[in-house]
Amino acid sequence: MKFLAITLIVHRPDPVTGVRKPTQDRFREVLDNALLAEELGFDGFGVGERHERPFISSSPPVVLSHIAALTRRIRLFTAVTTLSLLDPVRAYEDYATLDHLSGGRLELIIGKGNGAAQRELFHVTPEDQWARNAESYEVFRRIWRNGKVTAATRFRPELTDAEVWPRPYQQPVRVWHGSATSKESVDLAARYGDPLFSANVTHPIEPYAELIDHYRERWEHHGHDPAALAVGAGSAGLHVARTSQEAVEAYRPVFEGTLAFQRQAGLPVVFETLEDFVERSSALIGSPQQVIDKVHRYHERLGHTTLHVQADASGLDDTRHRDSLELFQSEVASVLRKDIPDPPFDWGPVLPTASTTTPSTTEEPVRA
């Protein structure tokens, strides 16, 4: 099993102290957490993309490029790249550049994104966001594989023998499809034979498991090898301590502060108590053995071989946060790496093959 630490770069008051850090300090914290993740042996570090409050993650290529300059080994993920809002040509240029600068360490998780405010900012409607996501992905995919691209698009100017530079380092970059609540992302991933990353954060396991079941069905429908299928899954929170009592009590102020924020913001509350949150959500809060057991339970239902945990302290003090991540790596991840297989592909730069380097200029409409 592989492990990622991710951040959406939420910028709101600390759920325990009520103090909001200056913007620059918050970005510095992200960089420090990326360095810590590499130091502790995480396999990847992810940065989300949001274009509305309370997030300041509107430019993941810039943040990940800075992280690339500070690190040497860890793979760099987007979580997620909101292709429904972006010009796929411009997105390709940014990420191809980042991939070169990082030495081929880029991995993309794409999705349509969430939130009415960012849809309005980019003039995207609920009715067309899925079609935009599918079209942008197909254009993006073609550019990454072909020296020249011709495409009859609906949501951006058409491309005619277009050359886009720089040409890629990875050929192609690996793209995961982020899945939260709808079948559209699942269907897109299965159609192209791409890995799926389930959000697995807001609700209990079953709705996510149903989407993964659908993904497996559609994967086989499209004729892909079942052995090549890969699933990743998120987690709703992390705090590992020597005993379950210590972990739960240390996390209680974090949960209560977050719960108060959700109610104040008018957000739906799924887990009313910390005990329910620990029991029924994907949060990994407890002793090392309890966390190992919970990941196994989720793996039995989801079949995932990659797991993400929160990179941010999220209200824990710095010492507890670091201790938790260290304990997770030394006593949880070390066991799960042996118990659960890795994804069915090399965890490194994607090397070119004949099928990914053949140029094409055939004009085709993109399928939305």
Contacts in CASP RR format, 6 or more apart in sequence:
PFRMAT RR
TARGET T0000
AUTHOR 0000-0000-0000
METHOD contacts of the structure
MODEL  1
MKFLAITLIVHRPDPVTGVRKPTQDRFREVLDNALLAEELGFDGFGVGER
HERPFISSSPPVVLSHIAALTRRIRLFTAVTTLSLLDPVRAYEDYATLDH
LSGGRLELIIGKGNGAAQRELFHVTPEDQWARNAESYEVFRRIWRNGKVT
AATRFRPELTDAEVWPRPYQQPVRVWHGSATSKESVDLAARYGDPLFSAN
VTHPIEPYAELIDHYRERWEHHGHDPAALAVGAGSAGLHVARTSQEAVEA
YRPVFEGTLAFQRQAGLPVVFETLEDFVERSSALIGSPQQVIDKVHRYHE
RLGHTTLHVQADASGLDDTRHRDSLELFQSEVASVLRKDIPDPPFDWGPV
LPTASTTTPSTTEEPVRA
1 295 0 8 1.000
1 305 0 8 1.000
1 306 0 8 1.000
1 307 0 8 1.000
1 333 0 8 1.000
1 336 0 8 1.000
1 337 0 8 1.000
1 339 0 8 1.000
1 340 0 8 1.000
1 341 0 8 1.000
1 342 0 8 1.000
2 43 0 8 1.000
2 44 0 8 1.000
2 305 0 8 1.000
2 306 0 8 1.000
2 307 0 8 1.000
2 342 0 8 1.000
2 343 0 8 1.000
2 347 0 8 1.000
3 42 0 8 1.000
3 43 0 8 1.000
3 44 0 8 1.000
3 306 0 8 1.000
3 307 0 8 1.000
3 308 0 8 1.000
3 309 0 8 1.000
3 329 0 8 1.000
3 333 0 8 1.000
3 336 0 8 1.000
4 42 0 8 1.000
4 43 0 8 1.000
4 44 0 8 1.000
4 45 0 8 1.000
4 46 0 8 1.000
4 77 0 8 1.000
4 79 0 8 1.000
4 306 0 8 1.000
4 307 0 8 1.000
4 308 0 8 1.000
4 309 0 8 1.000
5 33 0 8 1.000
5 34 0 8 1.000
5 37 0 8 1.000
5 42 0 8 1.000
5 44 0 8 1.000
5 45 0 8 1.000
5 46 0 8 1.000
5 308 0 8 1.000
5 309 0 8 1.000
5 310 0 8 1.000
5 311 0 8 1.000
5 325 0 8 1.000
6 45 0 8 1.000
6 46 0 8 1.000
6 47 0 8 1.000
6 48 0 8 1.000
6 77 0 8 1.000
6 79 0 8 1.000
6 308 0 8 1.000
6 309 0 8 1.000
6 310 0 8 1.000
6 311 0 8 1.000
7 30 0 8 1.000
7 33 0 8 1.000
7 46 0 8 1.000
7 47 0 8 1.000
7 48 0 8 1.000
7 57 0 8 1.000
7 310 0 8 1.000
7 311 0 8 1.000
7 312 0 8 1.000
8 48 0 8 1.000
8 50 0 8 1.000
8 55 0 8 1.000
8 57 0 8 1.000
8 79 0 8 1.000
9 26 0 8 1.000
9 27 0 8 1.000
9 30 0 8 1.000
9 47 0 8 1.000
9 48 0 8 1.000
9 50 0 8 1.000
9 55 0 8 1.000
9 56 0 8 1.000
9 57 0 8 1.000
9 63 0 8 1.000
10 54 0 8 1.000
10 55 0 8 1.000
10 312 0 8 1.000
11 20 0 8 1.000
11 21 0 8 1.000
11 23 0 8 1.000
11 26 0 8 1.000
11 54 0 8 1.000
11 55 0 8 1.000
11 56 0 8 1.000
12 20 0 8 1.000
12 54 0 8 1.000
12 261 0 8 1.000
13 19 0 8 1.000
13 20 0 8 1.000
13 261 0 8 1.000
14 20 0 8 1.000
14 21 0 8 1.000
14 315 0 8 1.000
15 253 0 8 1.000
15 254 0 8 1.000
15 256 0 8 1.000
15 257 0 8 1.000
15 258 0 8 1.000
15 260 0 8 1.000
15 261 0 8 1.000
15 314 0 8 1.000
15 315 0 8 1.000
16 253 0 8 1.000
16 254 0 8 1.000
16 257 0 8 1.000
16 315 0 8 1.000
17 315 0 8 1.000
21 29 0 8 1.000
23 56 0 8 1.000
26 56 0 8 1.000
27 56 0 8 1.000
27 63 0 8 1.000
29 312 0 8 1.000
30 47 0 8 1.000
30 63 0 8 1.000
30 67 0 8 1.000
30 311 0 8 1.000
31 66 0 8 1.000
31 67 0 8 1.000
31 70 0 8 1.000
33 45 0 8 1.000
33 311 0 8 1.000
33 312 0 8 1.000
34 45 0 8 1.000
34 67 0 8 1.000
34 70 0 8 1.000
34 71 0 8 1.000
34 74 0 8 1.000
34 311 0 8 1.000
35 70 0 8 1.000
35 71 0 8 1.000
36 322 0 8 1.000
36 325 0 8 1.000
37 44 0 8 1.000
37 45 0 8 1.000
37 74 0 8 1.000
37 311 0 8 1.000
37 325 0 8 1.000
38 45 0 8 1.000
38 71 0 8 1.000
38 72 0 8 1.000
38 73 0 8 1.000
38 74 0 8 1.000
40 325 0 8 1.000
40 326 0 8 1.000
40 329 0 8 1.000
41 74 0 8 1.000
41 329 0 8 1.000
42 74 0 8 1.000
42 329 0 8 1.000
43 74 0 8 1.000
43 75 0 8 1.000
43 306 0 8 1.000
43 347 0 8 1.000
44 74 0 8 1.000
44 75 0 8 1.000
44 76 0 8 1.000
44 77 0 8 1.000
44 107 0 8 1.000
45 67 0 8 1.000
45 71 0 8 1.000
45 74 0 8 1.000
45 75 0 8 1.000
45 76 0 8 1.000
45 77 0 8 1.000
45 311 0 8 1.000
46 64 0 8 1.000
46 76 0 8 1.000
46 77 0 8 1.000
46 78 0 8 1.000
46 79 0 8 1.000
46 308 0 8 1.000
46 311 0 8 1.000
47 57 0 8 1.000
47 60 0 8 1.000
47 63 0 8 1.000
47 64 0 8 1.000
47 67 0 8 1.000
47 76 0 8 1.000
47 77 0 8 1.000
47 78 0 8 1.000
47 79 0 8 1.000
48 57 0 8 1.000
48 60 0 8 1.000
48 78 0 8 1.000
48 79 0 8 1.000
48 80 0 8 1.000
49 57 0 8 1.000
49 58 0 8 1.000
49 60 0 8 1.000
49 78 0 8 1.000
49 79 0 8 1.000
49 80 0 8 1.000
49 81 0 8 1.000
49 82 0 8 1.000
49 113 0 8 1.000
50 57 0 8 1.000
50 58 0 8 1.000
50 82 0 8 1.000
50 118 0 8 1.000
51 58 0 8 1.000
51 82 0 8 1.000
51 85 0 8 1.000
51 117 0 8 1.000
51 118 0 8 1.000
51 121 0 8 1.000
51 122 0 8 1.000
52 115 0 8 1.000
52 117 0 8 1.000
52 118 0 8 1.000
52 121 0 8 1.000
53 117 0 8 1.000
57 63 0 8 1.000
60 78 0 8 1.000
60 81 0 8 1.000
61 94 0 8 1.000
61 95 0 8 1.000
61 97 0 8 1.000
61 98 0 8 1.000
64 76 0 8 1.000
64 78 0 8 1.000
64 98 0 8 1.000
64 102 0 8 1.000
64 106 0 8 1.000
65 97 0 8 1.000
65 98 0 8 1.000
65 101 0 8 1.000
65 102 0 8 1.000
67 76 0 8 1.000
68 76 0 8 1.000
68 98 0 8 1.000
68 101 0 8 1.000
68 102 0 8 1.000
68 103 0 8 1.000
68 105 0 8 1.000
69 101 0 8 1.000
74 105 0 8 1.000
75 105 0 8 1.000
75 106 0 8 1.000
75 107 0 8 1.000
75 347 0 8 1.000
75 348 0 8 1.000
76 98 0 8 1.000
76 102 0 8 1.000
76 105 0 8 1.000
76 106 0 8 1.000
76 107 0 8 1.000
77 107 0 8 1.000
77 108 0 8 1.000
77 109 0 8 1.000
78 95 0 8 1.000
78 107 0 8 1.000
78 108 0 8 1.000
78 109 0 8 1.000
78 110 0 8 1.000
79 109 0 8 1.000
79 197 0 8 1.000
79 308 0 8 1.000
80 109 0 8 1.000
80 110 0 8 1.000
80 111 0 8 1.000
80 113 0 8 1.000
80 178 0 8 1.000
80 197 0 8 1.000
81 91 0 8 1.000
81 95 0 8 1.000
81 108 0 8 1.000
81 109 0 8 1.000
81 110 0 8 1.000
81 111 0 8 1.000
82 110 0 8 1.000
82 111 0 8 1.000
82 112 0 8 1.000
82 113 0 8 1.000
82 118 0 8 1.000
83 91 0 8 1.000
83 110 0 8 1.000
83 111 0 8 1.000
83 112 0 8 1.000
83 132 0 8 1.000
83 133 0 8 1.000
83 136 0 8 1.000
83 137 0 8 1.000
83 140 0 8 1.000
84 111 0 8 1.000
84 112 0 8 1.000
84 113 0 8 1.000
84 124 0 8 1.000
84 129 0 8 1.000
84 130 0 8 1.000
84 132 0 8 1.000
84 133 0 8 1.000
84 136 0 8 1.000
85 113 0 8 1.000
85 118 0 8 1.000
85 119 0 8 1.000
85 121 0 8 1.000
85 122 0 8 1.000
85 124 0 8 1.000
85 132 0 8 1.000
86 136 0 8 1.000
87 136 0 8 1.000
87 156 0 8 1.000
88 135 0 8 1.000
88 136 0 8 1.000
88 137 0 8 1.000
88 139 0 8 1.000
88 140 0 8 1.000
88 143 0 8 1.000
88 156 0 8 1.000
89 139 0 8 1.000
89 143 0 8 1.000
89 156 0 8 1.000
89 159 0 8 1.000
89 162 0 8 1.000
89 164 0 8 1.000
91 136 0 8 1.000
91 140 0 8 1.000
92 140 0 8 1.000
92 143 0 8 1.000
92 144 0 8 1.000
92 164 0 8 1.000
93 164 0 8 1.000
93 165 0 8 1.000
93 166 0 8 1.000
95 106 0 8 1.000
95 108 0 8 1.000
95 173 0 8 1.000
96 144 0 8 1.000
96 164 0 8 1.000
96 166 0 8 1.000
96 167 0 8 1.000
96 168 0 8 1.000
96 169 0 8 1.000
96 173 0 8 1.000
97 166 0 8 1.000
98 106 0 8 1.000
99 105 0 8 1.000
99 106 0 8 1.000
99 168 0 8 1.000
99 169 0 8 1.000
99 170 0 8 1.000
99 173 0 8 1.000
100 166 0 8 1.000
100 169 0 8 1.000
103 169 0 8 1.000
103 349 0 8 1.000
104 169 0 8 1.000
104 170 0 8 1.000
104 173 0 8 1.000
104 348 0 8 1.000
104 349 0 8 1.000
104 350 0 8 1.000
105 348 0 8 1.000
105 349 0 8 1.000
106 170 0 8 1.000
106 173 0 8 1.000
107 173 0 8 1.000
107 174 0 8 1.000
107 175 0 8 1.000
107 176 0 8 1.000
108 173 0 8 1.000
108 174 0 8 1.000
108 175 0 8 1.000
108 176 0 8 1.000
109 175 0 8 1.000
109 176 0 8 1.000
109 177 0 8 1.000
109 178 0 8 1.000
109 197 0 8 1.000
110 133 0 8 1.000
110 137 0 8 1.000
110 140 0 8 1.000
110 175 0 8 1.000
110 176 0 8 1.000
110 177 0 8 1.000
110 178 0 8 1.000
111 133 0 8 1.000
111 177 0 8 1.000
111 178 0 8 1.000
111 185 0 8 1.000
112 129 0 8 1.000
112 130 0 8 1.000
112 132 0 8 1.000
112 133 0 8 1.000
112 184 0 8 1.000
112 185 0 8 1.000
113 129 0 8 1.000
114 180 0 8 1.000
119 125 0 8 1.000
119 126 0 8 1.000
119 129 0 8 1.000
124 132 0 8 1.000
128 155 0 8 1.000
130 182 0 8 1.000
130 184 0 8 1.000
130 368 0 8 1.000
131 154 0 8 1.000
131 155 0 8 1.000
131 368 0 8 1.000
132 155 0 8 1.000
132 368 0 8 1.000
133 184 0 8 1.000
133 185 0 8 1.000
133 188 0 8 1.000
134 184 0 8 1.000
134 188 0 8 1.000
134 366 0 8 1.000
134 367 0 8 1.000
134 368 0 8 1.000
135 153 0 8 1.000
135 154 0 8 1.000
135 155 0 8 1.000
135 366 0 8 1.000
135 367 0 8 1.000
135 368 0 8 1.000
136 155 0 8 1.000
136 156 0 8 1.000
137 175 0 8 1.000
137 188 0 8 1.000
138 151 0 8 1.000
138 366 0 8 1.000
138 367 0 8 1.000
139 149 0 8 1.000
139 151 0 8 1.000
139 153 0 8 1.000
139 156 0 8 1.000
139 159 0 8 1.000
139 366 0 8 1.000
140 175 0 8 1.000
141 172 0 8 1.000
141 175 0 8 1.000
141 192 0 8 1.000
142 149 0 8 1.000
142 151 0 8 1.000
142 360 0 8 1.000
143 149 0 8 1.000
143 162 0 8 1.000
143 164 0 8 1.000
144 168 0 8 1.000
144 171 0 8 1.000
144 172 0 8 1.000
144 173 0 8 1.000
145 171 0 8 1.000
145 172 0 8 1.000
145 356 0 8 1.000
145 357 0 8 1.000
145 358 0 8 1.000
145 360 0 8 1.000
146 358 0 8 1.000
146 359 0 8 1.000
146 360 0 8 1.000
146 361 0 8 1.000
147 163 0 8 1.000
147 167 0 8 1.000
147 359 0 8 1.000
147 360 0 8 1.000
148 161 0 8 1.000
148 162 0 8 1.000
148 163 0 8 1.000
148 359 0 8 1.000
148 360 0 8 1.000
148 361 0 8 1.000
149 159 0 8 1.000
149 161 0 8 1.000
149 162 0 8 1.000
149 164 0 8 1.000
149 360 0 8 1.000
149 361 0 8 1.000
150 159 0 8 1.000
150 160 0 8 1.000
150 161 0 8 1.000
150 162 0 8 1.000
150 361 0 8 1.000
150 362 0 8 1.000
150 363 0 8 1.000
150 364 0 8 1.000
151 158 0 8 1.000
151 159 0 8 1.000
151 363 0 8 1.000
151 364 0 8 1.000
151 365 0 8 1.000
151 366 0 8 1.000
152 158 0 8 1.000
152 363 0 8 1.000
152 364 0 8 1.000
152 365 0 8 1.000
152 366 0 8 1.000
153 159 0 8 1.000
153 365 0 8 1.000
153 366 0 8 1.000
154 366 0 8 1.000
154 368 0 8 1.000
160 363 0 8 1.000
161 361 0 8 1.000
169 349 0 8 1.000
170 349 0 8 1.000
170 350 0 8 1.000
170 351 0 8 1.000
171 350 0 8 1.000
171 351 0 8 1.000
171 352 0 8 1.000
171 353 0 8 1.000
171 356 0 8 1.000
171 357 0 8 1.000
172 350 0 8 1.000
172 356 0 8 1.000
173 350 0 8 1.000
174 195 0 8 1.000
174 345 0 8 1.000
174 350 0 8 1.000
175 194 0 8 1.000
176 189 0 8 1.000
176 194 0 8 1.000
176 195 0 8 1.000
176 196 0 8 1.000
176 197 0 8 1.000
176 232 0 8 1.000
177 185 0 8 1.000
177 186 0 8 1.000
177 188 0 8 1.000
177 189 0 8 1.000
177 194 0 8 1.000
177 195 0 8 1.000
177 196 0 8 1.000
177 197 0 8 1.000
178 185 0 8 1.000
178 189 0 8 1.000
178 196 0 8 1.000
178 197 0 8 1.000
178 198 0 8 1.000
178 199 0 8 1.000
179 185 0 8 1.000
179 186 0 8 1.000
179 189 0 8 1.000
179 196 0 8 1.000
179 197 0 8 1.000
179 198 0 8 1.000
179 199 0 8 1.000
179 208 0 8 1.000
179 211 0 8 1.000
179 212 0 8 1.000
179 215 0 8 1.000
180 198 0 8 1.000
180 199 0 8 1.000
180 202 0 8 1.000
181 199 0 8 1.000
181 207 0 8 1.000
181 211 0 8 1.000
183 211 0 8 1.000
183 214 0 8 1.000
185 196 0 8 1.000
186 196 0 8 1.000
186 211 0 8 1.000
186 212 0 8 1.000
186 214 0 8 1.000
186 215 0 8 1.000
186 218 0 8 1.000
187 214 0 8 1.000
187 218 0 8 1.000
188 194 0 8 1.000
189 195 0 8 1.000
189 196 0 8 1.000
189 215 0 8 1.000
190 196 0 8 1.000
190 215 0 8 1.000
190 218 0 8 1.000
190 219 0 8 1.000
190 221 0 8 1.000
190 222 0 8 1.000
190 224 0 8 1.000
191 218 0 8 1.000
191 222 0 8 1.000
193 219 0 8 1.000
193 222 0 8 1.000
193 224 0 8 1.000
193 228 0 8 1.000
195 229 0 8 1.000
195 230 0 8 1.000
195 231 0 8 1.000
195 232 0 8 1.000
195 343 0 8 1.000
196 212 0 8 1.000
196 215 0 8 1.000
196 230 0 8 1.000
196 231 0 8 1.000
196 232 0 8 1.000
197 231 0 8 1.000
197 232 0 8 1.000
197 233 0 8 1.000
197 234 0 8 1.000
197 306 0 8 1.000
197 308 0 8 1.000
198 208 0 8 1.000
198 211 0 8 1.000
198 212 0 8 1.000
198 231 0 8 1.000
198 232 0 8 1.000
198 233 0 8 1.000
198 234 0 8 1.000
198 302 0 8 1.000
198 304 0 8 1.000
199 208 0 8 1.000
199 234 0 8 1.000
200 208 0 8 1.000
200 233 0 8 1.000
200 234 0 8 1.000
200 235 0 8 1.000
200 236 0 8 1.000
200 282 0 8 1.000
200 298 0 8 1.000
200 302 0 8 1.000
201 234 0 8 1.000
201 235 0 8 1.000
201 236 0 8 1.000
201 281 0 8 1.000
201 282 0 8 1.000
202 236 0 8 1.000
202 270 0 8 1.000
203 270 0 8 1.000
203 281 0 8 1.000
204 270 0 8 1.000
204 280 0 8 1.000
204 281 0 8 1.000
205 282 0 8 1.000
205 298 0 8 1.000
205 301 0 8 1.000
205 302 0 8 1.000
208 233 0 8 1.000
208 302 0 8 1.000
209 301 0 8 1.000
209 302 0 8 1.000
212 231 0 8 1.000
212 302 0 8 1.000
212 303 0 8 1.000
212 304 0 8 1.000
215 229 0 8 1.000
215 231 0 8 1.000
216 226 0 8 1.000
216 229 0 8 1.000
219 226 0 8 1.000
219 229 0 8 1.000
220 226 0 8 1.000
227 344 0 8 1.000
228 344 0 8 1.000
228 345 0 8 1.000
229 344 0 8 1.000
230 305 0 8 1.000
230 306 0 8 1.000
230 343 0 8 1.000
230 344 0 8 1.000
230 345 0 8 1.000
231 302 0 8 1.000
231 303 0 8 1.000
231 304 0 8 1.000
231 305 0 8 1.000
231 306 0 8 1.000
232 302 0 8 1.000
232 304 0 8 1.000
232 305 0 8 1.000
232 306 0 8 1.000
232 307 0 8 1.000
232 308 0 8 1.000
233 282 0 8 1.000
233 298 0 8 1.000
233 302 0 8 1.000
233 304 0 8 1.000
233 306 0 8 1.000
233 307 0 8 1.000
233 308 0 8 1.000
234 282 0 8 1.000
234 307 0 8 1.000
234 308 0 8 1.000
234 309 0 8 1.000
235 282 0 8 1.000
235 283 0 8 1.000
235 284 0 8 1.000
235 307 0 8 1.000
235 308 0 8 1.000
235 309 0 8 1.000
235 310 0 8 1.000
236 277 0 8 1.000
236 281 0 8 1.000
236 282 0 8 1.000
236 283 0 8 1.000
237 281 0 8 1.000
237 282 0 8 1.000
237 283 0 8 1.000
237 284 0 8 1.000
237 285 0 8 1.000
237 309 0 8 1.000
237 310 0 8 1.000
237 314 0 8 1.000
238 283 0 8 1.000
238 284 0 8 1.000
238 285 0 8 1.000
238 309 0 8 1.000
238 310 0 8 1.000
238 324 0 8 1.000
238 325 0 8 1.000
238 328 0 8 1.000
239 247 0 8 1.000
239 250 0 8 1.000
239 251 0 8 1.000
239 254 0 8 1.000
239 284 0 8 1.000
239 285 0 8 1.000
239 286 0 8 1.000
239 316 0 8 1.000
239 320 0 8 1.000
239 324 0 8 1.000
240 247 0 8 1.000
240 284 0 8 1.000
240 285 0 8 1.000
240 286 0 8 1.000
240 287 0 8 1.000
240 288 0 8 1.000
240 291 0 8 1.000
240 324 0 8 1.000
240 327 0 8 1.000
240 328 0 8 1.000
240 331 0 8 1.000
240 332 0 8 1.000
241 247 0 8 1.000
241 250 0 8 1.000
241 286 0 8 1.000
241 287 0 8 1.000
241 323 0 8 1.000
241 324 0 8 1.000
241 327 0 8 1.000
242 287 0 8 1.000
242 327 0 8 1.000
243 286 0 8 1.000
243 287 0 8 1.000
244 286 0 8 1.000
244 287 0 8 1.000
244 290 0 8 1.000
247 285 0 8 1.000
247 286 0 8 1.000
247 287 0 8 1.000
247 290 0 8 1.000
248 274 0 8 1.000
248 275 0 8 1.000
248 278 0 8 1.000
248 285 0 8 1.000
248 286 0 8 1.000
250 316 0 8 1.000
250 320 0 8 1.000
251 274 0 8 1.000
251 285 0 8 1.000
251 316 0 8 1.000
252 274 0 8 1.000
253 315 0 8 1.000
254 314 0 8 1.000
254 315 0 8 1.000
254 316 0 8 1.000
255 274 0 8 1.000
255 277 0 8 1.000
256 274 0 8 1.000
258 314 0 8 1.000
259 269 0 8 1.000
259 272 0 8 1.000
261 267 0 8 1.000
262 268 0 8 1.000
262 269 0 8 1.000
263 269 0 8 1.000
270 281 0 8 1.000
271 277 0 8 1.000
271 280 0 8 1.000
271 281 0 8 1.000
277 283 0 8 1.000
277 285 0 8 1.000
278 285 0 8 1.000
278 286 0 8 1.000
282 298 0 8 1.000
284 291 0 8 1.000
284 294 0 8 1.000
284 295 0 8 1.000
284 309 0 8 1.000
284 328 0 8 1.000
284 332 0 8 1.000
285 291 0 8 1.000
288 327 0 8 1.000
288 328 0 8 1.000
288 331 0 8 1.000
288 332 0 8 1.000
288 335 0 8 1.000
291 328 0 8 1.000
291 332 0 8 1.000
292 332 0 8 1.000
292 335 0 8 1.000
292 336 0 8 1.000
292 339 0 8 1.000
295 307 0 8 1.000
295 332 0 8 1.000
295 336 0 8 1.000
295 340 0 8 1.000
296 336 0 8 1.000
296 339 0 8 1.000
296 340 0 8 1.000
298 304 0 8 1.000
299 340 0 8 1.000
305 340 0 8 1.000
305 341 0 8 1.000
305 342 0 8 1.000
305 343 0 8 1.000
305 344 0 8 1.000
306 343 0 8 1.000
307 336 0 8 1.000
309 328 0 8 1.000
313 320 0 8 1.000
313 321 0 8 1.000
316 324 0 8 1.000
END
